[in-house]
Amino acid sequence: MKGMSSIARAALLVVIAGGIGLTFWLLAPNQPSLPDNSISMNDAHIMTLTSTAFNEGGVIPTKYTCDGENINPPFLISDVPEGVVSLSLLADDPDIPQVFKDQRGIDSFDHWTLFNIDPSISVIGEGEMPGTAGVNSAGNLVYTGPCPPTEYEPTEHRYFFKIYALDTQLNLPEGATKAEVLAAMEGHIIAEAQIMGVYDRAGGGE
């Protein structure tokens, strides 16, 4: 290494060490080192929301829409963090026609609003309503399935199902709106996850 600058020598050492699968920081003067208590993303458990009825970005089966039985799909909740007091589950469609957004003063159609769900629940079966029911955009306290109008483009809409892990119970009554649930959750969200499915009445579901 004679004749090499100190930076070049350090870089060479990093390359050599990298051969055994380790990652190092090349420290310049005054650059802080990685903290001793750091955790890689691979070590962290991230809460997930999945469904046995459809995959992320997949087609929601007709059974769970207005063209079928109009019941909610089944969901699996995994890796809920410690210290969670309640869960909230919200489902909406942001792709409703602009004319409806303008008429109603909304930015999405709310299909399902649930809150104060027991955090020990890991499975929500089809047609099940755990927790306290909020009101959806149809004015009901139940799940309302995808039903995109065929006379407006795009005819395929996206449906987002979002789960929130909270450090508190929400002091809200049955029939609370999604907006009220979101406002009450502010500052209390420990973790969140979502799954998105699509449905097109013009193209048919599964």
PAZAPA-4460 file (N, C-alpha, C; in steps of 0.05 Angstrom, whole numbers, plus 32768, in hexadecimal, padded with zeros to 4 digits):
% residues 206
    n_x    n_y    n_z   ca_x   ca_y   ca_z    c_x    c_y    c_z   seq   type   mol
   8010   7FE8   8000   8000   8000   8000   8011   8019   8000     1      M     A
   802C   8016   7FFE   803D   802D   7FFE   8037   803F   7FE7     2      K     A
   8036   8059   7FEC   8030   806C   7FD7   8013   8072   7FD4     3      G     A
   8001   8062   7FE2   7FE4   8067   7FE0   7FDC   807B   7FF5     4      M     A
   7FC7   808B   7FEE   7FBD   809F   8001   7FAE   8090   8017     5      S     A
   7FA9   809D   802E   7F9B   8091   8044   7F7F   8089   803C     6      S     A
   7F71   8099   802C   7F56   8093   8022   7F57   807A   8011     7      I     A
   7F6A   8078   7FFF   7F6C   8061   7FED   7F71   8048   7FFC     8      A     A
   7F83   804A   8011   7F88   8032   8021   7F6F   8029   8030     9      R     A
   7F60   803D   803A   7F47   8036   8049   7F33   8029   8036    10      A     A
   7F31   8033   801D   7F1E   8028   800A   7F25   800B   8003    11      A     A
   7F40   8006   8000   7F49   7FEB   7FFA   7F41   7FD8   8010    12      L     A
   7F45   7FE0   8029   7F3D   7FCF   8040   7F1F   7FC9   8040    13      L     A
   7F0F   7FDD   8038   7EF2   7FD9   8037   7EEB   7FC4   8022    14      V     A
   7EF8   7FC6   800A   7EF3   7FB3   7FF5   7EFB   7F96   7FFE    15      V     A
   7F12   7F94   800C   7F1A   7F7A   8016   7F06   7F6E   802A    16      I     A
   7EFE   7F7F   803D   7EEB   7F76   8051   7ED0   7F6F   8045    17      A     A
   7EC9   7F7E   8030   7EAF   7F79   8022   7EAE   7F5D   8017    18      G     A
   7EC5   7F50   8012   7EC5   7F35   8007   7EB9   7F20   8019    19      G     A
   7EB6   7F26   8032   7EAA   7F13   8044   7E8D   7F1A   804B    20      I     A
   7E82   7F2C   803A   7E65   7F32   803D   7E5E   7F47   8051    21      G     A
   7E71   7F57   805B   7E6B   7F6B   806E   7E6A   7F86   8060    22      L     A
   7E5B   7F99   806B   7E59   7FB4   8060   7E65   7FC7   8074    23      T     A
   7E77   7FD7   806B   7E84   7FEA   807D   7E80   8006   8073    24      F     A
   7E82   8019   8085   7E81   8035   807D   7E9E   803E   8079    25      W     A
   7EA4   804C   8064   7EBE   8059   8060   7EBC   8074   806E    26      L     A
   7ECA   8076   8084   7EC7   808E   8095   7EDA   80A4   808C    27      L     A
   7ECE   80BA   8085   7EDE   80D2   807F   7EE0   80E2   809A    28      A     A
   7EF2   80F5   809B   7EF4   8105   80B4   7EDA   8111   80BC    29      P     A
   7ED3   810E   80D6   7EBA   811A   80E2   7EA1   810B   80D9    30      N     A
   7EA3   80F5   80CB   7E8B   80E6   80C3   7E83   80D3   80D9    31      Q     A
   7E6A   80D4   80E4   7E63   80C3   80FA   7E62   80A5   80F2    32      P     A
   7E68   8094   8105   7E67   8077   8100   7E4B   806D   8103    33      S     A
   7E45   8055   80F9   7E2A   8049   80FC   7E26   8043   8119    34      L     A
   7E0F   804A   8125   7E0A   8045   8141   7E0A   8028   8148    35      P     A
   7E14   8021   8160   7E16   8005   8169   7DFB   7FF7   816A    36      D     A
   7DE5   8006   816F   7DCB   7FF9   8173   7DBB   7FF9   8159    37      N     A
   7DC7   7FFE   8142   7DB8   7FFF   8129   7DAE   7FE3   8122    38      S     A
   7D97   7FE2   8114   7D8B   7FC8   810B   7D87   7FCA   80ED    39      I     A
   7D90   7FB6   80DF   7D8C   7FB5   80C2   7D6F   7FB0   80BC    40      S     A
   7D66   7FB8   80A4   7D4A   7FB4   809D   7D43   7F96   809C    41      M     A
   7D57   7F85   8097   7D52   7F68   8096   7D4B   7F5D   80B1    42      N     A
   7D54   7F6B   80C7   7D4F   7F61   80E2   7D34   7F6B   80ED    43      D     A
   7D28   7F7F   80E0   7D10   7F8B   80EA   7CF7   7F7C   80E0    44      A     A
   7CE4   7F79   80F2   7CCA   7F6C   80EA   7CB7   7F82   80E2    45      H     A
   7CAE   7F81   80C9   7C9C   7F96   80BF   7C80   7F8B   80BD    46      I     A
   7C6D   7F98   80C9   7C51   7F90   80C8   7C48   7F8D   80AB    47      M     A
   7C38   7F78   80A5   7C2F   7F74   808A   7C11   7F6E   808A    48      T     A
   7C04   7F74   8075   7BE8   7F6E   8070   7BE6   7F5F   8055    49      L     A
   7BDD   7F47   8056   7BDA   7F37   803E   7BBF   7F2A   803C    50      T     A
   7BB9   7F1E   8025   7B9F   7F11   8022   7BA3   7EF7   8012    51      S     A
   7B93   7EE3   8019   7B94   7ECA   800A   7B82   7ECB   7FF2    52      T     A
   7B73   7EE2   7FEF   7B61   7EE5   7FD8   7B6E   7EF2   7FC0    53      A     A
   7B82   7F03   7FC5   7B8F   7F11   7FAF   7BAB   7F1A   7FB9    54      F     A
   7BBD   7F1D   7FA5   7BD8   7F26   7FAB   7BDA   7F45   7FA8    55      N     A
   7BEF   7F50   7FB1   7BF4   7F6D   7FAE   7BF2   7F74   7F90    56      E     A
   7BE0   7F87   7F8A   7BDD   7F90   7F6E   7BCB   7F7D   7F5E    57      G     A
   7BC2   7F68   7F6A   7BB2   7F54   7F5B   7B94   7F5B   7F5A    58      G     A
   7B86   7F4B   7F4B   7B69   7F4F   7F48   7B5A   7F45   7F60    59      V     A
   7B48   7F56   7F6B   7B37   7F4D   7F81   7B21   7F3B   7F76    60      I     A
   7B1E   7F23   7F80   7B0A   7F11   7F75   7AED   7F1D   7F77    61      P     A
   7ADD   7F16   7F63   7AC2   7F21   7F61   7AB2   7F1C   7F7A    62      T     A
   7AB7   7F07   7F88   7AA9   7F00   7FA0   7AA8   7F17   7FB4    63      K     A
   7ABE   7F26   7FB5   7AC1   7F3C   7FC9   7AB9   7F57   7FBE    64      Y     A
   7AAA   7F58   7FA8   7AA1   7F71   7F9C   7A83   7F72   7F9A    65      T     A
   7A79   7F89   7F8F   7A5C   7F8C   7F8C   7A50   7F79   7F78    66      C     A
   7A61   7F6C   7F68   7A58   7F59   7F54   7A57   7F3D   7F5F    67      D     A
   7A5F   7F39   7F78   7A5F   7F1F   7F85   7A50   7F20   7FA0    68      G     A
   7A5D   7F15   7FB4   7A50   7F14   7FCF   7A54   7F2E   7FDF    69      E     A
   7A65   7F3F   7FD5   7A6A   7F59   7FE2   7A72   7F56   7FFF    70      N     A
   7A83   7F42   8005   7A8E   7F3F   8020   7AAC   7F45   801E    71      I     A
   7AB8   7F4C   8035   7AD4   7F53   8035   7AE6   7F3B   8030    72      N     A
   7AFC   7F3F   8023   7B10   7F29   801F   7B1C   7F21   803A    73      P     A
   7B29   7F0A   803C   7B37   7F02   8054   7B53   7F10   8054    74      P     A
   7B5C   7F16   806C   7B76   7F24   806F   7B87   7F16   8085    75      F     A
   7BA1   7F17   8082   7BB4   7F0E   8095   7BC5   7F25   809E    76      L     A
   7BC8   7F29   80B9   7BD8   7F3E   80C4   7BF0   7F31   80D2    77      I     A
   7C08   7F39   80CA   7C20   7F2D   80D5   7C33   7F42   80E1    78      S     A
   7C42   7F39   80F4   7C57   7F49   8101   7C4D   7F64   810C    79      D     A
   7C37   7F62   811B   7C2E   7F7A   812A   7C42   7F80   8140    80      V     A
   7C4C   7F99   8141   7C60   7FA0   8155   7C56   7F9D   8172    81      P     A
   7C69   7F9B   8184   7C62   7F9A   81A0   7C58   7FB6   81A9    82      E     A
   7C47   7FB5   81BD   7C3D   7FCF   81C8   7C24   7FD9   81B9    83      G     A
   7C1A   7FCB   81A5   7C03   7FD4   8197   7BEA   7FCF   81A7    84      V     A
   7BD9   7FE3   81A8   7BC0   7FE2   81B8   7BA8   7FDC   81A7    85      V     A
   7BA8   7FE6   818E   7B91   7FE0   817C   7B9A   7FE2   815F    86      S     A
   7B8A   7FD8   814D   7B8F   7FD9   8130   7B77   7FE8   8123    87      L     A
   7B7D   7FF5   810D   7B68   8001   80FC   7B6B   7FF6   80E0    88      S     A
   7B55   7FF1   80D2   7B56   7FE7   80B7   7B44   7FF9   80A6    89      L     A
   7B50   8005   8091   7B42   8017   807F   7B45   800E   8063    90      L     A
   7B30   800F   8053   7B31   8008   8037   7B24   801D   8026    91      A     A
   7B31   8026   8011   7B26   803B   8000   7B2E   8038   7FE3    92      D     A
   7B21   8047   7FD2   7B25   8048   7FB5   7B2B   8064   7FAD    93      D     A
   7B44   806B   7FA7   7B4A   8086   7F9F   7B45   808C   7F81    94      P     A
   7B3C   8078   7F72   7B38   807B   7F55   7B1C   8080   7F4D    95      D     A
   7B0B   8089   7F60   7AEF   808F   7F58   7AEF   80A6   7F45    96      I     A
   7ADB   80A9   7F34   7ADA   80BE   7F20   7ADC   80DA   7F2C    97      P     A
   7AE9   80EC   7F1F   7AED   8107   7F29   7AD2   8115   7F2E    98      Q     A
   7ABE   810E   7F1E   7AA4   811B   7F22   7A99   8114   7F3E    99      V     A
   7A9D   80FC   7F47   7A94   80F4   7F62   7AA4   8102   7F78   100      F     A
   7ABE   8104   7F73   7ACF   8113   7F86   7AC6   812F   7F89   101      K     A
   7ABF   813C   7F73   7AB7   8158   7F73   7A9B   815B   7F81   102      D     A
   7A89   8148   7F7A   7A6E   814A   7F84   7A6D   8146   7FA2   103      Q     A
   7A7D   8133   7FAC   7A7C   812B   7FC9   7A92   8139   7FD9   104      R     A
   7AA5   8146   7FCC   7ABB   8152   7FDB   7ACD   813D   7FE8   105      G     A
   7AD2   8127   7FDA   7AE3   8112   7FE5   7AFA   810C   7FD2   106      I     A
   7B0E   80FE   7FDC   7B24   80F6   7FCA   7B25   80D8   7FC6   107      D     A
   7B14   80C9   7FD3   7B12   80AC   7FCF   7AF8   80A3   7FDA   108      S     A
   7AF0   808A   7FD2   7AD8   807E   7FDC   7AE1   806A   7FF2   109      F     A
   7AD6   806E   800A   7ADD   805D   8020   7ACC   8044   8020   110      D     A
   7AD9   802D   801E   7ACA   8013   801C   7AC8   8005   8037   111      H     A
   7ADA   800B   8049   7ADA   7FFC   8063   7AE9   800C   8077   112      W     A
   7ADD   800F   808F   7AEA   801D   80A5   7AE6   800D   80BE   113      T     A
   7AFC   8004   80C9   7AFC   7FF4   80E2   7B11   7FFF   80F5   114      L     A
   7B0B   8000   810F   7B1F   800A   8122   7B1B   7FFC   813C   115      F     A
   7B2F   8000   814E   7B2F   7FF2   8169   7B2E   7FD4   8166   116      N     A
   7B3D   7FC9   8152   7B3F   7FAD   814E   7B54   7FA2   8161   117      I     A
   7B4E   7F8B   816D   7B61   7F7E   8180   7B7B   7F78   8171   118      D     A
   7B92   7F82   817C   7BAB   7F7E   816E   7BB5   7F61   816E   119      P     A
   7BA8   7F4F   817D   7BB0   7F33   817D   7BA4   7F25   8165   120      S     A
   7B91   7F31   8157   7B85   7F25   813F   7B98   7F24   8128   121      I     A
   7B9D   7F0D   811E   7BAF   7F0A   8107   7BA1   7F02   80ED   122      S     A
   7B88   7EF9   80F0   7B78   7EF1   80D9   7B5D   7EFF   80DA   123      V     A
   7B56   7F0B   80C4   7B3A   7F16   80C0   7B2E   7F06   80AA   124      I     A
   7B1B   7EF5   80B1   7B0E   7EE4   809D   7AFB   7EF3   808B   125      G     A
   7AF4   7EE7   8074   7AE2   7EF5   8062   7AC7   7EF9   8070   126      E     A
   7ABC   7F10   806D   7AA2   7F17   8079   7AA4   7F1D   8097   127      G     A
   7ABC   7F1E   80A2   7ABF   7F24   80BF   7AC3   7F42   80C3   128      E     A
   7ABA   7F4C   80DA   7ABB   7F68   80E1   7AC6   7F6C   80FD   129      M     A
   7AE0   7F68   8101   7AEB   7F6C   811C   7AEC   7F89   8124   130      P     A
   7AEC   7F8F   813D   7AEF   7FAB   8146   7AD5   7FBA   8144   131      G     A
   7AD8   7FD4   8142   7AC1   7FE7   8140   7ABE   7FF0   8124   132      T     A
   7AA5   7FF0   811A   7AA0   7FF7   80FE   7A9D   8016   80FB   133      A     A
   7AAB   8021   80E8   7AA6   803C   80E0   7A95   803D   80C8   134      G     A
   7A8D   8054   80BF   7A7C   8057   80A8   7A8C   8059   808E   135      V     A
   7A82   804D   8079   7A8F   8050   805F   7A81   8065   804E   136      N     A
   7A8B   8069   8036   7A80   807F   8025   7A64   8079   801B   137      S     A
   7A5B   8060   801E   7A40   8059   8017   7A2D   805E   802E   138      A     A
   7A38   8066   8045   7A27   806C   805C   7A21   8053   806D   139      G     A
   7A31   803D   8069   7A2C   8024   8077   7A42   801E   808B   140      N     A
   7A3C   800D   809E   7A50   8005   80B2   7A5C   7FEA   80AB   141      L     A
   7A5B   7FE3   8092   7A66   7FC9   808A   7A79   7FCD   8072   142      V     A
   7A85   7FB7   806A   7A97   7FB8   8052   7A86   7FBB   8039   143      Y     A
   7A8E   7FCD   8028   7A81   7FD0   800D   7A97   7FCA   7FF8   144      T     A
   7A92   7FB6   7FE8   7AA6   7FAC   7FD5   7AAB   7FBE   7FBD   145      G     A
   7AC0   7FBA   7FAE   7AC6   7FC9   7F96   7AAF   7FC8   7F82   146      P     A
   7AA9   7FDF   7F76   7A93   7FE1   7F63   7A98   7FF9   7F50   147      C     A
   7AAF   7FF8   7F43   7AB6   800F   7F31   7AA2   8012   7F1A   148      P     A
   7A98   802B   7F16   7A85   802F   7F00   7A92   802B   7EE5   149      P     A
   7A84   801D   7ED3   7A90   8016   7EB9   7A8E   802D   7EA5   150      T     A
   7A7E   8042   7EAC   7A7B   8058   7E99   7A91   806D   7E9B   151      E     A
   7AA3   806A   7EAF   7AB8   807D   7EB3   7AD3   806F   7EB0   152      Y     A
   7AE6   807E   7EA4   7B02   8073   7EA2   7B12   807E   7EB9   153      E     A
   7B25   806F   7EC4   7B2A   8053   7EBE   7B15   8041   7ECB   154      P     A
   7B0F   802B   7EBD   7AFB   8018   7EC9   7B07   8006   7EDD   155      T     A
   7B22   8004   7EDD   7B30   7FF4   7EF1   7B38   8007   7F08   156      E     A
   7B30   8001   7F20   7B37   8011   7F37   7B4A   8002   7F4A   157      H     A
   7B59   8011   7F5A   7B6A   8006   7F6F   7B5C   8008   7F8A   158      R     A
   7B5F   7FF3   7F9A   7B53   7FF2   7FB4   7B69   7FED   7FC9   159      Y     A
   7B6C   8000   7FDB   7B81   7FFF   7FEF   7B76   7FF6   800A   160      F     A
   7B80   7FE1   8015   7B79   7FD7   802F   7B91   7FDD   8041   161      F     A
   7B8D   7FEE   8056   7BA3   7FF8   8067   7B9E   7FF1   8084   162      K     A
   7BB2   7FE5   8091   7BB1   7FDE   80AD   7BC4   7FF0   80BD   163      I     A
   7BBA   7FFA   80D3   7BCA   800C   80E4   7BCC   8000   8100   164      Y     A
   7BE4   7FFF   810B   7BE9   7FF6   8127   7BEC   800E   8138   165      A     A
   7BDC   8010   814D   7BDB   8029   815E   7BE3   8023   817A   166      L     A
   7BEC   8038   8188   7BF3   8036   81A4   7BDC   803D   81B6   167      D     A
   7BC4   803E   81AC   7BAD   8046   81BB   7B93   803B   81AF   168      T     A
   7B7E   803B   81BF   7B63   8037   81B5   7B58   8052   81AB   169      Q     A
   7B48   8052   8197   7B3D   806A   818D   7B23   8071   819B   170      L     A
   7B21   8089   81A6   7B09   8091   81B4   7AF4   809C   81A0   171      N     A
   7AEA   8089   8190   7AD7   8090   817B   7ABF   807D   817D   172      L     A
   7AA7   8087   8175   7A90   8075   8176   7A8D   8065   815C   173      P     A
   7A7D   8051   815D   7A76   8042   8145   7A6A   8056   8131   174      E     A
   7A72   8053   8117   7A68   8065   8103   7A7A   807C   80FD   175      G     A
   7A92   807D   810A   7AA5   8092   8104   7AAE   8090   80E7   176      A     A
   7AB4   80A6   80DB   7ABD   80A7   80BF   7ADB   80A0   80BD   177      T     A
   7AE4   809A   80A5   7B01   8095   80A1   7B11   80AE   80A9   178      K     A
   7B07   80C5   80A2   7B15   80DE   80A8   7B18   80E1   80C7   179      A     A
   7B03   80DA   80D5   7B05   80DC   80F3   7B18   80C7   80FE   180      E     A
   7B19   80B0   80F2   7B2B   809B   80FB   7B48   80A4   80F6   181      V     A
   7B4D   80AF   80DE   7B68   80B8   80D7   7B71   80CE   80EA   182      L     A
   7B5F   80E0   80F1   7B66   80F7   8103   7B6C   80EC   811F   183      A     A
   7B5C   80D9   8128   7B60   80CE   8143   7B7A   80BD   8144   184      A     A
   7B83   80B2   812E   7B9B   80A1   812E   7BB4   80B2   812E   185      M     A
   7BB2   80CB   8127   7BCA   80DC   8124   7BDB   80DC   813D   186      E     A
   7BF4   80D7   813A   7C07   80D6   8150   7C07   80BC   8160   187      G     A
   7BF6   80A8   8157   7BF4   808F   8165   7BFB   8077   8154   188      H     A
   7C05   807B   813C   7C0A   8065   8129   7C26   805A   812E   189      I     A
   7C28   8041   8136   7C41   8033   813A   7C4C   8027   8120   190      I     A
   7C39   801B   8111   7C41   800E   80F8   7C28   800D   80E6   191      A     A
   7C2D   800A   80CC   7C17   8007   80B9   7C1F   7FF6   80A2   192      E     A
   7C0C   7FEB   8094   7C11   7FDA   807D   7BF8   7FDB   806B   193      A     A
   7BFB   7FD3   8052   7BE4   7FD4   8040   7BE7   7FBE   802A   194      Q     A
   7BD1   7FB8   801E   7BD0   7FA7   8006   7BBD   7FB4   7FF3   195      I     A
   7BC4   7FB4   7FDA   7BB3   7FC1   7FC5   7BAA   7FAC   7FB1   196      M     A
   7B90   7FAC   7FAB   7B85   7F9B   7F96   7B76   7FAB   7F82   197      G     A
   7B71   7FA0   7F6A   7B63   7FAF   7F55   7B4A   7FA0   7F4D   198      V     A
   7B37   7FAF   7F41   7B1F   7FA2   7F37   7B14   7FB3   7F20   199      Y     A
   7B0B   7FA5   7F0B   7B00   7FB2   7EF3   7AE7   7FA3   7EEB   200      D     A
   7AD0   7FB0   7EEF   7AB6   7FA4   7EE8   7AB4   7FA0   7ECB   201      R     A
   7AC0   7FB1   7EBB   7ABF   7FAF   7E9E   7ACF   7F97   7E94   202      A     A
   7AE5   7F92   7EA2   7AF6   7F7B   7E9A   7AEF   7F62   7EA9   203      G     A
   7ADF   7F64   7EBE   7AD8   7F4C   7ECD   7AED   7F45   7EE2   204      G     A
   7AE5   7F39   7EF8   7AF7   7F31   7F0D   7AFE   7F14   7F0B   205      G     A
   7B07   7F09   7F20   7B0F   7EEC   7F21   7AF9   7EDB   7F2D   206      E     A
***
